[in-house]
């Protein structure tokens, strides 16, 4: 969860020093095995993807942009604007309605550097044993995953182990199209 290329450069130096220390202690350690996926939580960071990726070279693997952290950071930026309202977390369409442009930037910028493009996590869980709750949660989850895949994202985070197999099946089905 870095905000700019200065923080990324600092992390790259830290990783380089760590790898040097590992190589001294373990001569068979292969340098260059550490990779980082940045979480572009801060709305300002989304406009600095290329610079942050460059500053983290050769450790940069990709980035992620999920709605919860991103919208919470946006709310902090606009905390003095009485007209700004953070979207309701329970809205099953929060990703569909609110961060498309940021996903588009993420896909374009990370695609240009060959980075992984990871979306967010559908965080509305179901009530155990409640079929209606499970159905509503799965419909929202599937819509969220398909939306992220349509936007060109490579993957997404999951909020519960029950979502993993369904997510894998959706990604595999999407890849077959």
Backbone bond lengths (Angstrom), bond angles and torsions (degrees), N, CA, C in turn:
res aa  C-N    CA-C-N  psi(-1)  N-CA   C-N-CA  omega(-1)  CA-C   N-CA-C  phi
1 X - - - 1.448 - - 1.522 109.13 -
2 X 1.316 114.84 67.22 1.455 120.70 178.97 1.523 109.51 -93.53
3 X 1.326 115.41 160.15 1.461 119.38 -177.51 1.516 114.39 -111.91
4 X 1.351 117.34 -19.14 1.459 118.01 -175.75 1.529 110.74 -158.97
5 X 1.332 115.03 175.17 1.453 120.19 -176.33 1.532 112.89 -71.03
6 X 1.327 118.01 -24.00 1.469 119.68 176.14 1.529 110.02 -65.52
7 X 1.311 116.99 -43.58 1.464 120.51 176.83 1.524 110.62 -65.68
8 X 1.325 116.86 -37.59 1.466 120.74 178.10 1.525 110.82 -64.60
9 X 1.330 117.55 -41.57 1.469 121.09 178.68 1.531 110.44 -64.49
10 X 1.322 116.59 -39.29 1.467 120.33 177.34 1.531 110.00 -62.29
11 X 1.331 116.69 -44.41 1.463 120.62 179.08 1.532 110.68 -62.89
12 X 1.327 117.34 -39.80 1.465 120.46 178.24 1.531 110.75 -61.54
13 X 1.326 117.57 -41.87 1.469 120.82 177.70 1.528 110.55 -65.09
14 X 1.313 116.61 -40.01 1.461 121.08 177.94 1.530 110.84 -62.85
15 X 1.325 116.81 -44.40 1.460 120.80 178.88 1.533 111.25 -65.87
16 X 1.332 116.80 -39.21 1.457 120.43 178.36 1.538 110.38 -62.76
17 X 1.322 116.41 -44.92 1.469 120.46 178.95 1.529 110.85 -64.54
18 X 1.314 116.21 -38.24 1.463 120.70 178.12 1.522 110.69 -64.11
19 X 1.324 116.21 -44.30 1.467 119.10 178.61 1.525 111.72 -65.45
20 X 1.322 117.06 -37.34 1.476 119.83 176.35 1.525 110.51 -61.88
21 X 1.327 116.29 -43.94 1.472 120.59 179.21 1.529 110.83 -64.25
22 X 1.320 116.52 -41.19 1.465 120.07 177.81 1.520 111.16 -62.86
23 X 1.326 116.36 -41.88 1.468 120.86 -178.99 1.532 110.97 -65.51
24 X 1.329 117.11 -34.49 1.471 119.62 177.53 1.529 111.11 -68.37
25 X 1.334 116.27 -38.19 1.469 120.73 -179.03 1.520 112.65 -80.73
26 X 1.315 115.83 -34.16 1.460 122.17 -178.92 1.526 108.65 -127.16
27 X 1.321 117.91 91.27 1.470 120.75 -175.56 1.532 114.04 -56.78
28 X 1.316 118.13 -22.97 1.467 119.82 179.93 1.535 112.48 -87.01
29 X 1.337 116.99 -0.05 1.470 119.97 177.10 1.525 109.36 -64.66
30 X 1.306 116.54 132.20 1.466 122.25 -180.00 1.527 108.46 -95.03
31 X 1.310 115.17 113.82 1.468 119.28 178.41 1.521 110.21 -66.11
32 X 1.319 114.13 147.51 1.460 119.28 179.18 1.518 113.29 93.57
33 X 1.330 117.18 11.05 1.463 119.40 -179.84 1.523 112.34 -89.99
34 X 1.319 118.00 -14.86 1.463 121.65 179.75 1.527 108.78 -81.97
35 X 1.322 116.24 132.35 1.461 122.18 176.19 1.526 109.11 -132.97
36 X 1.334 116.04 150.13 1.461 121.77 -175.15 1.524 110.01 -123.54
37 X 1.322 114.78 136.10 1.467 121.38 169.84 1.519 106.04 -109.51
38 X 1.320 115.94 117.95 1.460 120.09 179.54 1.519 110.61 -84.06
39 X 1.311 115.44 143.07 1.463 121.42 172.33 1.523 106.00 -99.63
40 X 1.318 115.78 112.55 1.463 120.78 179.94 1.526 108.63 -84.51
41 X 1.312 113.68 75.94 1.462 121.75 -176.42 1.521 111.50 -78.29
42 X 1.305 115.71 -39.79 1.446 120.42 -174.10 1.524 110.26 -84.27
43 X 1.323 118.25 130.18 1.471 119.69 -179.89 1.524 113.59 -56.22
44 X 1.315 118.01 -29.64 1.468 119.62 177.91 1.529 110.70 -68.56
45 X 1.327 116.77 -32.93 1.468 121.15 -177.06 1.528 111.58 -65.98
46 X 1.309 117.67 -29.74 1.464 120.74 -177.27 1.537 110.62 -61.44
47 X 1.334 117.05 -25.33 1.463 120.78 178.69 1.533 112.12 -91.36
48 X 1.336 116.97 4.64 1.453 121.53 -177.34 1.530 111.33 -123.30
49 X 1.320 116.68 17.16 1.463 121.39 -175.39 1.521 111.70 -55.25
50 X 1.320 117.18 -51.09 1.466 121.37 -177.00 1.525 110.92 -60.19
51 X 1.321 116.92 -46.43 1.466 120.80 -178.85 1.532 110.86 -65.44
52 X 1.312 117.14 -37.94 1.462 120.48 179.45 1.531 110.59 -69.80
53 X 1.321 117.19 -39.95 1.473 121.07 177.88 1.527 109.72 -62.99
54 X 1.326 116.39 -43.99 1.464 120.50 179.05 1.531 111.24 -62.37
55 X 1.329 116.28 -43.04 1.467 120.53 -178.42 1.526 111.99 -66.53
56 X 1.316 117.33 -27.83 1.464 121.47 -179.14 1.526 113.44 -89.92
57 X 1.330 116.99 -4.84 1.468 119.99 -179.59 1.522 109.91 -56.85
58 X 1.293 120.62 135.73 1.460 131.12 6.43 1.530 114.18 -96.03
59 X 1.313 117.18 15.86 1.463 121.06 -174.10 1.526 114.10 -88.46
60 X 1.312 117.36 -11.87 1.464 120.87 -174.58 1.528 111.51 -74.02
61 X 1.334 116.35 127.81 1.461 122.06 178.35 1.523 111.80 -111.26
62 X 1.327 116.68 -34.53 1.447 119.58 -178.09 1.508 110.94 170.60
63 X 1.324 114.66 -166.33 1.452 119.42 -177.52 1.512 112.34 -148.37
64 X 1.306 113.61 165.00 1.450 121.74 -177.79 1.519 109.61 -135.04
65 X 1.313 115.17 144.13 1.454 120.09 174.83 1.522 107.51 -139.17
66 X 1.316 114.92 108.70 1.454 121.34 177.38 1.515 110.53 -108.91
67 X 1.287 115.44 155.49 1.460 120.04 -172.79 1.519 113.61 -69.72
68 X 1.321 119.12 -37.88 1.465 119.79 -171.03 1.519 111.90 -63.79
69 X 1.318 116.95 -56.56 1.466 120.25 -179.81 1.520 111.26 -64.65
70 X 1.324 115.93 -40.37 1.459 120.02 -177.64 1.531 111.23 -63.13
71 X 1.323 116.60 -47.69 1.459 119.06 -178.69 1.526 111.63 -70.78
72 X 1.328 117.88 -32.61 1.473 120.40 176.07 1.533 109.51 -65.76
73 X 1.335 117.50 -41.27 1.469 120.56 177.53 1.524 110.66 -65.47
74 X 1.319 116.40 -38.22 1.459 120.28 177.06 1.524 109.99 -62.20
75 X 1.321 116.63 -42.50 1.467 120.64 178.94 1.533 110.49 -60.69
76 X 1.342 117.14 -37.56 1.478 119.53 177.20 1.527 110.65 -64.63
77 X 1.333 116.75 -38.82 1.465 119.82 179.07 1.526 111.58 -64.00
78 X 1.328 116.08 -35.59 1.466 121.16 -175.99 1.524 112.87 -104.17
79 X 1.332 116.70 22.73 1.469 120.44 -175.28 1.523 113.58 -60.90
80 X 1.323 117.75 -23.13 1.467 120.52 -179.85 1.530 112.12 -95.14
81 X 1.316 116.63 1.30 1.467 121.39 179.27 1.523 107.97 -97.52
82 X 1.312 116.45 106.25 1.471 120.37 -176.14 1.527 112.75 -66.34
83 X 1.325 117.82 -16.14 1.466 120.75 179.94 1.527 112.24 -85.64
84 X 1.339 117.86 -15.97 1.468 120.04 -177.62 1.523 110.37 -79.26
85 X 1.327 115.33 134.94 1.467 121.46 176.57 1.521 108.22 -130.57
86 X 1.326 116.19 126.74 1.454 119.80 175.53 1.528 107.50 -72.18
87 X 1.316 117.89 137.63 1.460 119.78 178.55 1.537 111.41 -59.68
88 X 1.297 115.82 150.18 1.461 121.74 -179.27 1.520 109.50 -69.72
89 X 1.327 116.66 128.79 1.458 122.38 -176.51 1.530 112.27 -59.11
90 X 1.302 118.04 -33.78 1.467 121.48 -176.90 1.531 112.90 -77.00
91 X 1.324 118.44 -2.63 1.466 121.78 179.78 1.532 108.90 -68.95
92 X 1.338 118.58 114.94 1.465 119.87 -178.46 1.528 113.27 -66.81
93 X 1.317 117.77 -14.72 1.462 121.69 -179.73 1.527 113.09 -104.78
94 X 1.313 117.05 20.24 1.465 120.96 -174.18 1.531 111.99 -57.77
95 X 1.319 117.73 -42.21 1.466 120.85 -179.67 1.527 109.81 -71.44
96 X 1.306 116.50 -40.55 1.463 121.13 -177.90 1.527 110.05 -62.01
97 X 1.317 117.05 -39.21 1.466 120.92 -174.49 1.519 115.68 -90.05
98 X 1.328 119.59 -25.33 1.457 118.95 -162.42 1.520 118.52 -117.01
99 X 1.304 121.24 -23.89 1.470 117.48 -175.22 1.528 113.76 -129.43
100 X 1.305 117.66 26.71 1.461 120.95 -179.78 1.525 111.99 -57.84
101 X 1.326 117.64 -48.28 1.465 120.35 -177.16 1.522 111.27 -61.19
102 X 1.324 116.69 -38.35 1.466 119.82 178.99 1.520 110.80 -68.27
103 X 1.342 117.58 -38.05 1.466 120.06 175.00 1.530 109.91 -63.23
104 X 1.329 116.65 -40.08 1.466 119.97 179.17 1.531 110.96 -60.57
105 X 1.319 117.02 -42.92 1.471 121.27 178.14 1.525 109.72 -64.10
106 X 1.335 116.83 -45.19 1.464 121.51 179.76 1.523 110.88 -57.16
107 X 1.331 116.58 -47.71 1.467 121.35 -179.35 1.526 110.94 -63.37
108 X 1.310 117.37 -45.41 1.469 121.02 -178.79 1.535 111.32 -64.28
109 X 1.325 116.78 -49.02 1.463 120.72 -175.17 1.530 112.48 -71.09
110 X 1.335 116.80 -42.81 1.464 118.97 179.80 1.523 111.38 -73.74
111 X 1.322 116.70 -32.86 1.464 119.80 175.98 1.512 111.03 -61.66
112 X 1.332 117.04 -36.35 1.465 121.76 -179.02 1.528 112.46 -65.36
113 X 1.342 117.12 -27.08 1.472 120.20 -179.40 1.523 111.93 -107.82
114 X 1.327 117.09 6.73 1.459 120.79 178.88 1.516 114.11 73.12
115 X 1.323 116.83 22.65 1.465 120.62 -178.53 1.522 113.21 -86.00
116 X 1.324 114.88 155.65 1.464 120.08 173.09 1.516 109.40 -66.74
117 X 1.319 115.73 141.88 1.457 121.90 -178.81 1.531 107.86 -118.35
118 X 1.323 116.30 103.21 1.465 121.70 -174.65 1.523 109.14 -108.71
119 X 1.311 115.76 133.15 1.454 120.77 177.36 1.517 111.27 -85.90
120 X 1.290 114.95 -155.20 1.460 120.45 -176.34 1.511 113.01 -102.22
121 X 1.311 113.86 -164.72 1.458 121.40 -175.83 1.523 109.26 -118.73
122 X 1.306 115.03 129.91 1.454 119.87 172.83 1.522 106.54 -76.74
123 X 1.311 116.95 113.02 1.454 120.69 -169.92 1.509 116.15 -105.89
124 X 1.323 118.16 16.44 1.464 119.51 179.41 1.522 107.86 -96.97
125 X 1.312 115.10 103.69 1.460 121.28 -176.87 1.517 111.28 -87.97
126 X 1.302 115.12 161.95 1.461 121.11 -179.89 1.531 110.51 -95.09
127 X 1.304 114.18 159.67 1.464 121.68 175.36 1.527 107.76 -82.98
128 X 1.323 117.23 121.43 1.470 121.42 -178.59 1.527 110.74 -53.73
129 X 1.328 114.80 132.19 1.458 120.76 177.61 1.513 115.10 82.07
130 X 1.315 118.22 -3.20 1.464 122.05 -178.33 1.530 108.20 -104.73
131 X 1.329 116.47 105.26 1.467 122.09 -175.67 1.526 111.22 -61.41
132 X 1.317 117.73 -41.79 1.461 121.19 179.35 1.526 111.14 -61.85
133 X 1.320 116.21 -43.95 1.459 121.66 179.17 1.528 110.16 -64.26
134 X 1.332 116.91 -43.18 1.463 121.07 178.93 1.527 110.33 -62.09
135 X 1.316 116.65 -45.40 1.467 121.11 -179.51 1.529 110.81 -60.84
136 X 1.321 116.99 -47.15 1.467 121.06 -179.83 1.530 110.62 -61.91
137 X 1.314 116.29 -41.88 1.465 120.75 -179.97 1.527 110.99 -64.87
138 X 1.318 117.32 -43.36 1.462 120.61 -178.53 1.520 111.74 -68.87
139 X 1.320 117.79 -38.67 1.465 120.37 177.56 1.527 109.28 -61.50
140 X 1.328 116.74 -45.77 1.466 120.59 178.07 1.514 112.16 -62.96
141 X 1.338 116.10 -42.98 1.468 121.50 -179.63 1.526 110.68 -62.13
142 X 1.306 117.17 -47.45 1.469 121.09 -179.30 1.524 110.38 -62.72
143 X 1.322 117.62 -44.10 1.472 120.57 177.44 1.524 111.30 -60.43
144 X 1.340 116.09 -41.41 1.455 121.62 -179.84 1.527 110.72 -64.05
145 X 1.319 117.00 -47.49 1.469 121.46 -179.33 1.530 110.14 -63.29
146 X 1.306 117.98 -47.31 1.465 121.06 -179.59 1.528 110.20 -61.75
147 X 1.321 117.55 -40.45 1.467 120.58 176.99 1.518 110.71 -58.86
148 X 1.330 117.01 -45.91 1.462 120.45 -179.01 1.525 111.39 -66.10
149 X 1.318 117.75 -39.94 1.461 120.63 177.70 1.534 110.93 -65.52
150 X 1.334 117.43 -40.39 1.470 121.17 177.55 1.523 111.43 -61.35
151 X 1.324 116.52 -30.67 1.462 121.17 -179.64 1.527 112.37 -78.61
152 X 1.319 117.48 -3.79 1.453 120.73 177.34 1.517 114.70 94.35
153 X 1.319 117.21 10.68 1.457 120.27 177.28 1.520 109.54 -76.64
154 X 1.335 116.00 147.83 1.465 121.40 -177.87 1.519 112.82 -83.80
155 X 1.302 117.36 -22.15 1.457 120.55 -175.81 1.509 111.15 -171.09
156 X 1.327 115.78 -168.09 1.457 122.91 -173.87 1.520 107.48 -162.58
157 X 1.298 116.73 167.19 1.465 122.64 176.80 1.521 108.60 -94.53
158 X 1.319 116.90 156.28 1.462 120.57 176.72 1.525 109.81 -118.56
159 X 1.330 115.80 147.56 1.461 122.06 -175.94 1.519 113.00 -94.91
160 X 1.314 116.86 -13.26 1.465 119.91 -174.72 1.533 108.42 -153.56
161 X 1.331 117.49 143.53 1.473 119.56 179.98 1.534 113.91 -56.42
162 X 1.324 117.57 -29.36 1.463 120.11 179.07 1.527 112.72 -64.30
163 X 1.317 117.28 -18.55 1.461 121.16 -177.95 1.535 112.31 -86.02
164 X 1.320 117.63 -15.29 1.463 121.24 -171.51 1.532 111.95 -63.63
165 X 1.319 117.70 -54.94 1.479 119.69 -176.92 1.521 112.14 -61.41
166 X 1.322 115.90 -39.72 1.467 119.49 178.64 1.528 109.26 -64.20
167 X 1.335 116.93 -42.30 1.461 121.21 178.57 1.515 112.37 -62.32
168 X 1.321 116.60 -44.05 1.470 120.79 178.23 1.525 110.05 -61.74
169 X 1.319 116.66 -43.47 1.467 120.61 179.24 1.528 110.90 -62.02
170 X 1.327 117.07 -39.93 1.461 120.48 179.20 1.531 111.15 -65.72
171 X 1.325 116.97 -43.60 1.470 120.63 178.81 1.522 110.40 -63.42
172 X 1.332 117.20 -44.41 1.476 120.60 179.32 1.521 110.92 -62.94
173 X 1.335 117.42 -43.29 1.456 120.83 178.49 1.537 110.57 -63.42
174 X 1.322 116.34 -40.00 1.459 120.48 179.25 1.526 110.81 -63.98
175 X 1.312 116.48 -40.07 1.466 121.29 -179.45 1.529 111.58 -66.38
176 X 1.319 117.97 -26.70 1.475 121.72 -178.96 1.515 112.91 -78.58
177 X 1.322 117.76 -12.01 1.471 120.77 -177.52 1.508 111.67 -69.37
